[in-house]
């Protein structure tokens, strides 16, 4: 007589043990996967900065070694139909609009990339996306590289610097991770900002207070500001860091004038500078102040 084959099932205890092991492994591996994802996004963002830096180099070669203008004819409302942002000016060299967006930016932004602006030139695909270009996650350190000024009631005009004015390209910031705005609780909102403000402006020397922006010293000269600047200790207030934002686990990706890119902590962004509201603090160590180009 054939022996009756018995079926063996898992007991409840065995199932609980297996589930417990799976839960432990998940708890161990999940942070690893999350860290790997953040690292991949940061690497892509740094790669984007290097590509834009290369585009900047090609641009200045074509335009008599002058830095890329922040904008052509920006108006108070920022919606001039004759304007071009620096993003649009570099787009022919980059050719991919997504290069100006950080993959770590998870904020909601207006669906503007498919919008044709009123200043579209027929047949010129690079004249598109004026408002979308203003949401670039690469914030331009324009007040040192290409300030926008207005004398009296004249139009706003860029003052592109000569690349020879950059004293130490390996320490001079050109682009910094940025944010358009922030919720009251500190969450980013609206994408990035194509322009960022430095934390300090003035430095004291033997001859007196020195304006590191090198703006023409005329009584009716105005400079174009995109936000209120650096506000230390403001918590979640809008644009606490002049538009700069740490998208990568508390660190800011920064593109340098020598074409390199790196991730920096907040302390490195304010090194040599006593941050106060409305540029009230002094630059006490110009050699280590990365925003100034001299």
C-alpha positions in Angstrom: 0.0 0.0 0.0 1.4 3.4 -1.0 2.3 5.6 1.8 0.1 8.6 2.1 2.0 11.8 1.1 1.6 14.4 3.8 1.5 18.1 2.9 3.6 20.4 5.0 2.5 24.1 5.4 4.2 27.0 7.0 3.3 27.6 10.6 2.2 31.0 11.8 5.4 31.4 13.7 7.5 30.7 10.6 5.5 33.2 8.6 6.0 35.9 11.3 9.8 35.2 11.3 10.0 35.6 7.6 8.0 38.8 7.6 10.2 40.1 10.4 13.3 39.4 8.4 11.9 41.1 5.4 10.9 44.1 7.5 14.5 44.3 9.0 16.1 44.1 5.5 13.7 46.8 4.2 14.6 49.0 7.1 18.2 48.6 6.4 18.1 49.0 2.6 15.5 51.8 2.3 17.9 54.5 3.6 20.6 53.2 1.2 18.2 53.4 -1.8 17.1 56.9 -0.7 20.7 58.1 -0.3 21.6 56.6 -3.7 18.7 58.4 -5.4 19.7 61.7 -3.8 23.3 61.2 -4.8 22.3 60.4 -8.4 20.2 63.6 -8.5 23.0 65.7 -7.1 25.5 64.2 -9.6 23.1 65.0 -12.5 22.7 68.6 -11.2 26.5 69.1 -11.0 26.8 67.7 -14.5 24.2 70.2 -15.7 26.2 73.0 -14.1 29.3 71.9 -15.8 27.4 71.9 -19.2 26.1 75.4 -18.6 29.6 76.5 -17.5 30.9 75.2 -20.8 28.2 77.0 -22.7 29.2 80.2 -20.8 32.8 79.7 -22.0 31.6 79.3 -25.6 29.5 82.4 -25.3 32.3 84.7 -23.9 34.5 83.4 -26.7 32.0 84.6 -29.3 31.4 88.0 -27.5 34.8 89.5 -26.9 35.4 87.8 -23.6 32.4 89.4 -21.9 30.3 87.5 -19.5 26.7 86.6 -20.5 24.3 89.4 -19.7 21.7 88.6 -17.0 19.0 90.0 -19.2 18.8 92.4 -22.2 16.0 94.9 -21.3 14.4 93.7 -18.1 11.5 95.9 -17.0 10.0 96.4 -13.5 7.4 93.7 -14.2 10.0 91.3 -15.7 7.8 90.7 -18.7 9.4 92.8 -21.4 8.7 91.4 -24.9 12.1 92.6 -26.1 14.0 90.9 -23.2 16.1 87.8 -23.2 17.3 86.1 -20.0 20.8 84.6 -19.7 19.2 81.2 -19.9 17.8 82.0 -23.4 21.1 83.4 -24.5 23.0 80.2 -23.6 20.3 77.8 -24.8 21.8 77.7 -28.4 25.0 76.4 -26.8 23.2 73.9 -24.5 20.2 72.9 -26.8 18.4 71.2 -24.0 16.1 73.3 -21.8 16.0 70.7 -19.1 19.7 71.3 -18.4 18.7 74.4 -16.5 16.5 72.4 -14.1 17.8 70.5 -11.1 16.4 66.9 -10.9 16.2 67.4 -7.1 13.6 70.2 -7.5 10.4 68.5 -6.4 8.4 71.7 -6.1 5.3 72.5 -8.2 5.9 75.1 -10.9 3.7 76.6 -13.5 3.4 74.7 -16.8 5.2 77.3 -18.8 7.6 75.3 -20.9 5.0 74.7 -23.6 4.1 78.4 -23.7 5.1 80.5 -26.7 5.9 84.0 -25.5 4.9 87.2 -27.3 8.5 87.8 -28.2 8.9 84.6 -30.2 10.8 85.2 -33.4 9.4 83.0 -36.2 11.8 80.2 -37.0 13.9 80.9 -33.9 13.3 78.1 -31.5 15.6 79.6 -28.9 13.6 82.7 -28.3 10.9 80.7 -26.6 10.2 80.3 -22.9 11.0 83.7 -21.4 9.0 83.2 -18.3 10.0 79.5 -18.0 13.6 80.5 -18.2 13.2 82.7 -15.2 12.5 79.5 -13.2 15.9 78.0 -13.9 17.4 76.2 -10.9 20.8 77.7 -11.8 20.8 81.1 -10.1 23.2 83.5 -11.8 25.5 85.5 -9.5 24.7 88.5 -11.8 25.5 91.4 -9.5 29.2 90.5 -9.8 29.3 89.0 -13.3 26.7 91.1 -15.1 24.8 93.6 -13.0 21.6 95.2 -14.3 21.6 99.0 -13.7 19.5 102.0 -14.6 20.6 105.6 -14.6 17.8 108.0 -14.0 14.7 107.0 -16.0 16.6 105.1 -18.7 16.1 101.4 -19.5 17.7 98.8 -17.4 21.0 97.8 -19.0 23.4 94.9 -18.2 27.1 95.6 -17.5 28.8 92.4 -18.5 32.3 92.1 -17.0 35.4 91.1 -18.8 36.5 87.5 -18.0 39.9 89.0 -17.3 38.4 90.7 -14.2 37.9 87.4 -12.5 40.9 87.2 -10.1 40.7 83.5 -9.0 38.3 81.6 -11.3 38.6 78.5 -9.1 36.9 80.3 -6.1 34.5 82.6 -7.9 30.8 81.6 -7.8 28.9 81.9 -11.1 25.8 79.7 -10.5 24.2 78.5 -7.3 21.2 76.2 -6.7 18.2 78.4 -6.4 14.4 78.5 -5.6 11.6 80.8 -6.9 9.8 81.1 -3.6 9.0 79.3 -0.4 5.9 78.3 1.6 5.7 79.7 5.2 6.9 76.4 6.5 10.0 76.5 4.4 9.0 74.2 1.6 10.2 75.3 -1.9 7.6 76.5 -4.3 7.5 77.4 -8.0 10.8 76.0 -9.3 14.1 77.9 -9.3 15.2 81.5 -9.8 17.5 82.5 -12.7 19.1 85.2 -10.6 20.4 85.1 -7.0 21.7 87.8 -4.7 25.0 87.6 -2.8 24.9 87.9 1.0 27.2 90.9 1.3 28.2 93.9 -0.7 30.6 96.3 1.0 34.1 96.0 2.4 36.1 98.4 4.5 39.5 99.5 3.3 42.0 102.2 4.2 40.2 104.6 1.9 36.8 103.9 3.4 33.8 101.7 2.5 34.3 100.0 -0.8 31.4 98.8 -3.0 32.4 95.4 -4.4 29.7 95.5 -7.0 31.6 98.2 -8.9 28.4 100.0 -9.9 28.9 103.5 -11.3 28.9 105.9 -8.4 26.1 108.2 -9.5 23.4 109.5 -7.3 20.6 108.4 -9.7 22.0 104.9 -10.4 19.8 102.0 -9.4 20.6 98.3 -9.4 18.0 95.6 -10.2 17.2 93.3 -7.3 15.2 90.1 -7.7 14.4 89.7 -4.0 15.1 91.0 -0.5 18.4 89.4 -0.2 19.8 87.3 2.6 17.7 87.3 5.8 19.6 85.4 8.6 17.5 83.6 11.1 14.3 84.0 9.1 13.4 80.3 9.2 10.9 79.6 6.4 10.6 83.1 5.1 10.7 83.5 1.4 14.1 83.4 -0.2 16.1 83.4 3.1 19.4 83.0 1.2 18.8 85.6 -1.6 17.2 83.0 -3.8 19.8 80.3 -3.2 18.4 77.0 -1.9 20.0 73.7 -0.7 18.3 71.1 -2.9 20.7 68.4 -1.9 20.4 67.3 1.7 21.3 70.7 3.0 24.0 71.4 0.5 24.1 73.9 -2.4 25.6 72.9 -5.8 27.8 75.7 -7.1 29.3 76.4 -10.5 32.7 78.1 -10.5 34.2 80.5 -13.0 36.9 77.9 -13.9 34.2 75.6 -15.2 34.1 73.3 -12.2 31.1 72.5 -10.0 30.9 71.3 -6.4 28.5 70.9 -3.5 29.0 73.3 -0.6 27.5 73.7 2.8 25.9 77.0 3.9 29.1 78.0 5.8 31.1 78.0 2.6 28.6 80.3 0.9 29.0 83.0 3.6 32.7 82.6 4.3 34.4 85.9 4.8 31.1 87.7 5.1 29.1 89.0 8.1 25.5 88.4 6.9 23.0 91.1 7.8 19.7 92.2 6.4 19.9 94.5 3.2 23.7 94.0 2.8 24.2 95.6 6.2 27.1 93.2 7.0 30.7 93.7 6.0 32.9 91.5 3.9 35.8 91.1 6.2 37.8 88.5 4.2 37.7 89.2 0.5 40.2 86.4 -0.2 37.7 83.8 1.0 34.5 85.5 -0.2 33.4 83.4 -3.2 30.8 85.7 -4.6 33.1 88.6 -5.5 35.0 88.0 -8.8 38.1 90.1 -7.9 
